[in-house]
Amino acid sequence: MIENSERIKKASTTMATMLDYLGLEADVKGEERNGRIVLLTSSSDAGRIIGKKGQSLQSLELLLNRMATKNDIECPWISIDIDGYSKGNNGRDFKGDPKRRGKPPVARREDRSSAERPNNKSSENSENIQLQTLDASKEVKRWGESITLPPMNSHDRRIVHMTLKDDTEIKTESIPVNGSDRLKTVVISLK
């Protein structure tokens, strides 16, 4: 059985290496809090590591946790704290529930695409969906695992399907969300 001190050291090293590969400088120190591993990270590039609405930070956490639990199923959730900012601090931490471990966040009202919110530019939303789709397809190609995007309306799903229609390695499929005819998720996977 692996001790948490070993897990903390390994997680800190892995996080530092990931940030180094991304061309970001940061100091990473790990500690245990309430049965979880917390990586305290300080960086002059904190904004870039956190990303818009914490999306980059959330992606880093998910990737780090998938790596940690690949060979150590008992590894506790690893949270990342960037200069005092942690995605889990704003009441939207889905990661603590072991049943949700490694799964994408459940869509909440504030997570809906901008096409469903009034007074937002549709073209900006389309561009964001295209970028998210291309990033997801790269991850699928790299790791070979399917990615399920959050529930979307038909307009947003069409953008996803059209963005990847010419990619010979990737397939997309819309899947209904429980009890909703309007919203569906899109699964991006290898052909």
Summary of the structure (lengths in Angstrom):
residues: 191
radius of gyration: 17.7
end to end distance: 38.1
largest distance: 53.7
contacts: 507
relative contact order: 0.09
helix: 46%
strand: 22%
